[in-house]
Amino acid sequence: MTFPITLRGALSADYVERWRRYYVERSDRNRRREDGIWRRTQEPWNAAESGWQNPTDRRRRIVHYTHEYDLQNRDGRAELLFRNAYVYFSLSLPEEEIASDLSRVTTALQRGGWRLDAGKGPTGLWRLGDLVCSLSYMDRHPEDLLAGRNLPETYRTLDVTLRTQDFTSLDERLPWDVLAQGMRLKDERERPTYVQDLSALTQLSPFHVELGCGASIEAGVPALHHLHELYRVTDSKTGRFIFGGDQDDLIERLLMRPTAEFTALAELFGAAFVAEPTPAHRALVALRDAGHLVGPIMTNNFDGLAHRVGLSEHFLRRYDEVIPDVEFSPEARSLLVIGSHADRRRVQARARARGLKIVYLDPEGYRIDGRFIEYPLEGPRDGDSVCRKTAIEGLAGLCSMLEIRP
C-alpha cells in the first residue's frame, strides 16, 4: 500500500490554475484538507435512533477522520493526489458484543497482509507499506478516566487508528473534547408556512444567505448521506445508529482493501474539485451585485463552489454545540437558508433573536436510485417560510421577480 493515491490524472491547465488560485493562494483556510467527526451514544432522548432501553445501554461509537490532498506534476502531467490519511475509530460495547468486533479486525489485519511491528497479539502497532495501524483493547478508556465518565463494568473499548506514516499535524484529542461538550439535541419543529416561491424576499431585502449542500448536490457533489454510508454512521434504511456488529465494517474494509477503500473515502473531495458552479451560485453573485445579498455566504460546505464564483465565505464547520459567531449586517431584514438542515440551525436561532425573518429554500428530500427520500427540515418555527424547490429553481425565480439577470 503506497500513498499518495492518484484521484484524478492528466489534469488540464485549467484545473491546475483552479488548484493554485482557490486551494493555495486565495485560501482563507486550509482547503486542501477534509475532515469530519461522528459520535454516537445511547441516550434516553435518542432512543428511537440508538436503541436505548435502560440506563445500562451506554454503547458508543466515535469516528474522526482528516484527509490531506495535493497536486503534483509527474512526467509533465498534473495529478490530484490523496496525500495523507487519518482515520480514528473508537467503539465501546458490552464485552460479549465487542469480542466479535475485535475478532473481525484481527482477521482483517491478517488477510490484508499487515505486519505486527510492536505489541502482543492483535493489539499494538501494525504496518502495511506507507500505512500504520495502532490497535488497543481496554477495560476502560483513558479519556473516560480523565473525564470521569463511567461506562458499565461489563463494557470494553476497541480503539483503531489508521494513518499514513508521519502524518501527525492534527488534533487527535478533538473528538474527545467534542464528546465532553455534550451531544446535539434535536430541535422541536413548529408549523412554518409553505410557499410556492421566494417572492417574500422581494419585500425582505437585503438578506443574508446560509448555504448548505443543496446547491452542491446540483453541481454533482455527493450529499452528506454518502459519507454516512461510507463511514457506516447510520443505517440508511432504518435510521438507526450503527454500534459494531456485521454492519460496522469500516475498519475491516480499510484493512483488507486499503487502496480501493481509501480511494472511495476521497471521492467526495475529488468530485468537489472537478465540479462546476451552477446557475444557483451565479444567481447568488447577481443578487449580491444588485445589493440584495449582504455579508459573506455562511456555509459548512468545503467544496469551495461559492468561493470560486467570487463570493466570500464565513465557514461554519465546527464540532461543538456552541452557537457560531456570526456577524449580521444592521441592514439585513431576513436570512435565506438554502439546503441546510440540522447541524447549523443555531445560526437561524441567532437570526431570529435579531428579528430577521427566516426563509428556507429546500425540497426537503433527495433522490437515490430514482427514489425520492423524504428529509424534512428539523427546526423551522412558526412564522418561518419554506419553499420546497431546488436551489437552482428557487433562485432563478427570485432573480426573475427582481428583474436581475444572473
C-alpha positions as CSV (number, residue, x, y, z in Angstrom):
1,M,0.0,0.0,0.0
2,T,1.7,3.2,-1.2
3,F,0.5,6.7,-0.6
4,P,-0.2,9.1,-2.3
5,I,-3.2,7.8,-4.3
6,T,-3.9,9.4,-7.6
7,L,-7.6,10.6,-7.6
8,R,-7.6,12.5,-10.9
9,G,-4.9,12.2,-13.5
10,A,-3.8,14.2,-16.6
11,L,-5.4,17.4,-15.3
12,S,-5.8,20.2,-17.8
13,A,-4.1,23.6,-17.3
14,D,-7.5,25.0,-16.1
15,Y,-7.6,22.5,-13.2
16,V,-4.0,23.4,-12.3
17,E,-4.9,27.0,-12.2
18,R,-8.0,26.2,-10.1
19,W,-5.8,24.5,-7.5
20,R,-3.4,27.4,-7.4
21,R,-6.0,30.1,-7.2
22,Y,-8.6,28.6,-4.9
23,Y,-6.8,25.9,-2.9
24,V,-3.4,27.6,-2.3
25,E,-3.1,31.3,-3.0
26,R,-6.6,32.6,-2.2
27,S,-7.4,30.1,0.6
28,D,-8.9,31.7,3.7
29,R,-8.5,28.3,5.4
30,N,-6.7,25.0,4.6
31,R,-8.9,24.0,1.7
32,R,-6.6,21.1,1.0
33,R,-7.9,19.2,4.0
34,E,-11.2,17.4,4.5
35,D,-12.3,16.3,8.0
36,G,-15.2,15.0,9.9
37,I,-16.3,13.7,13.3
38,W,-19.2,11.5,14.2
39,R,-20.0,10.5,17.7
40,R,-23.0,8.3,18.5
41,T,-24.1,7.4,22.0
42,Q,-27.1,5.8,23.6
43,E,-29.3,8.3,25.5
44,P,-33.0,8.3,26.5
45,W,-33.6,11.3,24.2
46,N,-32.3,9.4,21.1
47,A,-33.8,6.0,21.9
48,A,-35.5,5.8,18.5
49,E,-32.2,6.0,16.7
50,S,-29.8,4.4,19.3
51,G,-31.9,1.6,20.7
52,W,-31.6,2.8,24.3
53,Q,-33.9,0.9,26.6
54,N,-32.5,1.3,30.2
55,P,-29.5,3.1,32.0
56,T,-27.2,0.1,31.2
57,D,-27.4,0.9,27.5
58,R,-24.3,3.1,27.0
59,R,-23.0,2.0,23.6
60,R,-20.7,4.5,22.0
61,R,-19.0,4.9,18.5
62,I,-16.6,7.6,17.5
63,V,-15.1,8.2,14.1
64,H,-12.7,11.1,13.4
65,Y,-11.0,11.5,10.0
66,T,-8.7,14.0,8.5
67,H,-7.5,13.6,4.9
68,E,-5.0,15.8,3.0
69,Y,-4.8,16.4,-0.7
70,D,-2.3,17.8,-3.1
71,L,-1.4,18.5,-6.7
72,Q,1.8,17.2,-8.3
73,N,3.4,17.2,-11.7
74,R,4.5,13.7,-12.8
75,D,6.2,13.3,-16.2
76,G,4.7,16.6,-17.3
77,R,1.2,15.8,-16.3
78,A,-0.7,17.2,-13.3
79,E,-2.4,14.8,-10.9
80,L,-4.8,15.3,-7.9
81,L,-3.4,13.3,-5.1
82,F,-4.8,11.8,-1.9
83,R,-1.6,12.7,0.0
84,N,-2.3,11.7,3.6
85,A,-5.0,9.8,5.5
86,Y,-6.0,9.6,9.1
87,V,-9.0,7.6,10.5
88,Y,-9.6,7.1,14.2
89,F,-12.3,4.7,15.3
90,S,-13.4,4.0,18.9
91,L,-16.1,1.5,19.8
92,S,-17.4,0.9,23.4
93,L,-19.8,-2.1,23.8
94,P,-20.7,-4.8,26.2
95,E,-17.8,-7.3,26.4
96,E,-19.7,-10.2,24.7
97,E,-20.5,-7.9,21.7
98,I,-17.2,-6.3,21.2
99,A,-15.3,-9.6,21.3
100,S,-16.6,-10.4,17.8
101,D,-15.6,-6.9,16.5
102,L,-12.1,-7.4,17.8
103,S,-12.0,-10.8,16.1
104,R,-13.1,-9.4,12.8
105,V,-10.4,-6.6,13.0
106,T,-7.8,-9.2,13.8
107,T,-8.8,-11.4,10.8
108,A,-8.8,-8.3,8.6
109,L,-5.2,-7.5,9.6
110,Q,-4.1,-11.0,8.7
111,R,-6.0,-11.1,5.4
112,G,-4.7,-7.6,4.5
113,G,-1.1,-8.7,4.9
114,W,-0.3,-6.3,7.8
115,R,2.8,-6.9,9.8
116,L,2.9,-6.6,13.6
117,D,5.7,-4.1,14.3
118,A,5.3,-3.8,18.1
119,G,3.0,-5.3,20.7
120,K,1.5,-8.7,21.6
121,G,-1.4,-10.4,19.9
122,P,-3.7,-8.2,17.9
123,T,-3.0,-5.1,20.0
124,G,0.0,-3.0,19.1
125,L,1.4,-1.3,16.0
126,W,0.9,-2.8,12.6
127,R,2.4,-1.8,9.2
128,L,1.5,-2.2,5.6
129,G,3.6,-0.2,3.1
130,D,3.1,3.5,3.9
131,L,0.2,2.9,6.4
132,V,0.4,2.4,10.1
133,C,-2.4,0.9,12.2
134,S,-2.5,1.0,16.0
135,L,-4.9,-1.2,17.8
136,S,-5.9,-1.1,21.5
137,Y,-8.4,-3.1,23.5
138,M,-9.1,-1.9,27.1
139,D,-11.3,-2.2,30.0
140,R,-11.7,1.5,30.5
141,H,-10.6,4.2,28.1
142,P,-8.0,6.7,29.4
143,E,-10.3,9.6,28.1
144,D,-13.1,8.2,30.2
145,L,-10.9,8.1,33.2
146,L,-9.7,11.7,32.5
147,A,-13.3,13.0,32.1
148,G,-14.8,10.9,35.0
149,R,-17.1,9.1,32.7
150,N,-18.3,5.7,33.9
151,L,-19.5,3.1,31.5
152,P,-21.0,-0.2,32.9
153,E,-18.4,-2.6,34.3
154,T,-19.1,-5.1,31.5
155,Y,-18.2,-2.7,28.8
156,R,-14.9,-2.8,26.9
157,T,-13.4,-0.4,24.3
158,L,-11.7,-1.0,21.0
159,D,-9.6,1.8,19.5
160,V,-8.2,1.6,16.0
161,T,-6.1,4.4,14.3
162,L,-5.1,4.2,10.7
163,R,-2.8,6.8,9.2
164,T,-0.1,7.4,6.7
165,Q,3.2,7.3,8.4
166,D,4.5,10.6,9.8
167,F,1.1,12.3,9.3
168,T,0.8,13.9,12.7
169,S,-0.2,17.6,12.2
170,L,-3.7,17.3,13.6
171,D,-5.6,17.4,16.8
172,E,-6.1,13.8,17.8
173,R,-8.0,14.8,21.0
174,L,-10.6,16.7,19.2
175,P,-13.3,14.1,19.2
176,W,-13.0,13.6,22.9
177,D,-13.1,17.3,23.5
178,V,-16.3,17.4,21.4
179,L,-17.8,14.5,23.3
180,A,-17.2,16.2,26.6
181,Q,-19.2,19.3,25.4
182,G,-22.4,17.2,25.0
183,M,-24.4,15.8,22.2
184,R,-26.6,17.7,19.8
185,L,-30.3,17.7,20.8
186,K,-32.9,17.8,18.1
187,D,-34.9,20.9,17.6
188,E,-38.7,20.8,18.1
189,R,-40.3,21.6,14.7
190,E,-43.2,24.0,14.7
191,R,-45.5,25.0,11.9
192,P,-43.8,27.0,9.2
193,T,-45.7,28.4,6.2
194,Y,-45.2,26.7,2.9
195,V,-44.9,29.0,-0.1
196,Q,-44.7,28.5,-3.8
197,D,-41.7,30.8,-4.4
198,L,-39.3,33.3,-2.8
199,S,-41.4,36.3,-3.6
200,A,-41.4,37.3,0.1
201,L,-37.8,38.1,-0.2
202,T,-38.6,40.9,-2.6
203,Q,-40.0,42.7,0.4
204,L,-37.4,41.4,2.9
205,S,-34.3,42.6,1.1
206,P,-31.4,42.8,1.9
207,F,-30.9,39.3,3.2
208,H,-28.1,37.0,4.4
209,V,-27.6,33.6,3.0
210,E,-26.8,30.3,4.8
211,L,-25.8,27.8,2.1
212,G,-26.0,24.1,2.8
213,C,-25.3,21.1,0.5
214,G,-28.4,21.6,-1.7
215,A,-26.6,23.7,-4.4
216,S,-23.6,21.3,-4.1
217,I,-25.7,18.3,-4.9
218,E,-27.0,20.0,-8.0
219,A,-23.3,20.5,-9.0
220,G,-22.7,16.8,-8.7
221,V,-21.0,16.7,-5.3
222,P,-22.2,13.7,-3.2
223,A,-24.5,14.6,-0.3
224,L,-23.7,14.1,3.4
225,H,-25.6,10.7,3.4
226,H,-22.9,9.4,1.1
227,L,-20.3,9.9,3.9
228,H,-22.7,8.3,6.4
229,E,-22.8,5.2,4.2
230,L,-19.0,5.0,3.7
231,Y,-18.2,5.5,7.4
232,R,-21.2,3.4,8.5
233,V,-22.7,6.1,10.7
234,T,-26.4,5.3,10.3
235,D,-28.4,2.5,8.7
236,S,-30.0,4.4,5.8
237,K,-32.9,2.0,5.7
238,T,-33.9,2.3,9.3
239,G,-32.3,5.5,10.5
240,R,-30.8,3.6,13.4
241,F,-27.3,4.3,14.7
242,I,-24.7,1.6,14.0
243,F,-22.8,0.2,17.0
244,G,-20.5,-2.6,15.9
245,G,-21.7,-5.9,14.5
246,D,-21.8,-7.0,10.9
247,Q,-22.9,-3.6,9.6
248,D,-19.9,-1.9,11.1
249,D,-17.3,-2.9,8.6
250,L,-15.5,0.4,8.1
251,I,-12.2,-0.8,9.7
252,E,-12.3,-4.3,8.1
253,R,-12.7,-2.7,4.6
254,L,-9.8,-0.3,5.2
255,L,-7.5,-3.1,6.5
256,M,-8.3,-5.6,3.8
257,R,-8.6,-3.3,0.7
258,P,-6.8,-0.1,1.7
259,T,-6.2,1.3,-1.8
260,A,-9.8,0.8,-3.0
261,E,-11.4,1.9,0.2
262,F,-9.3,5.0,0.9
263,T,-10.0,6.0,-2.8
264,A,-13.7,5.6,-2.1
265,L,-13.4,7.8,1.0
266,A,-11.7,10.5,-1.0
267,E,-14.1,10.5,-3.9
268,L,-16.2,13.3,-2.4
269,F,-13.2,15.7,-2.4
270,G,-12.3,14.6,-5.9
271,A,-15.9,15.2,-7.1
272,A,-15.9,18.7,-5.4
273,F,-12.6,19.7,-7.1
274,V,-13.9,19.0,-10.6
275,A,-17.4,20.2,-10.0
276,E,-18.5,23.5,-11.7
277,P,-20.6,26.2,-10.0
278,T,-24.3,26.0,-11.0
279,P,-26.8,28.7,-12.0
280,A,-27.7,28.8,-8.3
281,H,-24.2,30.1,-7.4
282,R,-24.2,32.6,-10.3
283,A,-27.7,33.8,-9.1
284,L,-26.2,34.5,-5.7
285,V,-23.5,36.6,-7.3
286,A,-26.1,38.6,-9.2
287,L,-28.2,39.1,-6.0
288,R,-25.1,40.3,-4.2
289,D,-24.1,42.7,-7.0
290,A,-27.7,44.1,-7.1
291,G,-27.5,44.8,-3.3
292,H,-30.0,42.2,-2.2
293,L,-27.5,39.7,-0.6
294,V,-25.3,41.2,2.2
295,G,-22.4,39.8,4.1
296,P,-20.4,36.6,3.4
297,I,-22.1,33.3,2.5
298,M,-22.5,31.3,5.7
299,T,-21.6,27.7,4.9
300,N,-20.2,24.5,6.2
301,N,-19.5,23.3,2.6
302,F,-15.9,22.6,1.9
303,D,-16.4,22.2,-1.9
304,G,-15.5,25.9,-2.5
305,L,-18.0,26.4,-5.2
306,A,-19.2,29.7,-3.7
307,H,-15.6,30.8,-3.2
308,R,-14.9,30.1,-6.9
309,V,-17.5,32.5,-8.2
310,G,-16.1,35.3,-6.1
311,L,-18.4,35.1,-3.0
312,S,-16.8,35.5,0.3
313,E,-17.5,32.7,2.8
314,H,-18.0,32.5,6.6
315,F,-17.0,28.9,7.3
316,L,-19.3,27.4,10.0
317,R,-17.9,23.9,10.2
318,R,-17.2,23.1,13.8
319,Y,-18.0,20.2,16.1
320,D,-19.1,21.6,19.4
321,E,-22.6,22.8,20.2
322,V,-21.6,26.5,20.7
323,I,-23.6,28.9,18.5
324,P,-21.2,30.1,15.8
325,D,-20.0,33.6,16.0
326,V,-21.9,35.2,13.1
327,E,-21.9,38.9,12.3
328,F,-25.2,40.1,10.9
329,S,-25.5,43.3,8.8
330,P,-27.6,46.0,10.5
331,E,-29.3,46.4,7.2
332,A,-30.4,42.8,6.9
333,R,-34.1,42.0,7.1
334,S,-34.0,38.2,6.6
335,L,-32.0,35.1,6.3
336,L,-32.3,32.8,3.3
337,V,-31.4,29.2,4.2
338,I,-30.6,27.1,1.2
339,G,-30.4,23.3,1.5
340,S,-29.1,23.4,5.1
341,H,-30.6,21.0,7.7
342,A,-30.0,20.4,11.4
343,D,-26.3,21.0,12.0
344,R,-26.1,24.7,11.6
345,R,-29.6,25.6,12.8
346,R,-28.2,27.7,15.6
347,V,-27.3,30.4,13.0
348,Q,-31.0,30.6,12.4
349,A,-31.7,31.0,16.1
350,R,-29.3,33.9,16.2
351,A,-31.0,35.5,13.2
352,R,-34.4,35.1,14.8
353,A,-33.1,36.7,18.0
354,R,-32.2,39.8,15.9
355,G,-35.7,39.9,14.4
356,L,-34.8,38.6,11.0
357,K,-37.3,36.6,9.0
358,I,-36.2,33.1,8.2
359,V,-37.0,31.7,4.7
360,Y,-36.0,28.2,3.7
361,L,-35.3,27.1,0.1
362,D,-35.2,23.3,0.4
363,P,-37.0,20.4,-1.4
364,E,-37.0,18.5,2.0
365,G,-35.6,15.4,0.4
366,Y,-33.2,13.9,-2.1
367,R,-33.1,11.2,-4.7
368,I,-31.3,7.9,-4.6
369,D,-31.6,5.4,-7.5
370,G,-34.6,7.2,-8.8
371,R,-36.4,7.3,-5.4
372,F,-37.2,10.5,-3.5
373,I,-36.2,10.2,0.1
374,E,-38.0,12.5,2.5
375,Y,-35.7,14.6,4.6
376,P,-37.8,17.2,6.5
377,L,-36.2,20.3,7.9
378,E,-35.7,19.9,11.6
379,G,-36.0,23.4,13.1
380,P,-38.5,25.6,11.2
381,R,-40.6,27.8,13.6
382,D,-44.0,29.4,13.4
383,G,-43.6,32.4,11.2
384,D,-40.9,30.9,9.0
385,S,-41.4,30.2,5.3
386,V,-40.5,27.1,3.4
387,C,-40.2,26.9,-0.4
388,R,-39.8,23.3,-1.5
389,K,-37.9,24.0,-4.7
390,T,-34.3,23.3,-5.5
391,A,-31.6,25.9,-5.2
392,I,-31.5,26.5,-9.0
393,E,-35.3,26.7,-9.4
394,G,-35.9,28.9,-6.4
395,L,-33.0,31.4,-7.0
396,A,-33.8,31.7,-10.7
397,G,-37.3,32.6,-9.9
398,L,-36.2,35.2,-7.3
399,C,-33.9,36.8,-9.8
400,S,-36.7,36.9,-12.4
401,M,-39.0,38.6,-9.9
402,L,-36.3,41.2,-9.1
403,E,-35.6,41.6,-12.8
404,I,-32.0,40.6,-12.3
405,R,-30.1,38.7,-14.9
406,P,-27.6,36.1,-13.5
